[in-house]
Amino acid sequence: MAGVGEVLTSIVLREVARKLGSAARDQVTAQWNFTRDLDGMRTTLESVNALLRLLRDAEQRSALEDVKVYSS
């Protein structure tokens, strides 16, 4: 028959294992979310960069048109 100490040890070890498993799962979830968030930020920055290129190109075209009108 198991003694009280063995039963308590078993209960404590089971609880420690449960908490370690939960902590490990939380860490994996946090890493997954972080990676997903970084991917989203990268996509957003790429979109902003593309928009800035379009605006810069439009500004240059507008400046060229102004020069053409001025020189005509």
ABEGO torsion letter per residue (X at the ends): XBBAAAAAAAAAAAAAAAAAAAAAAAAAAAAAAAAAAAAAAAAAAAAAAAAAAAAAAAAAAAAAAAAAAAAX
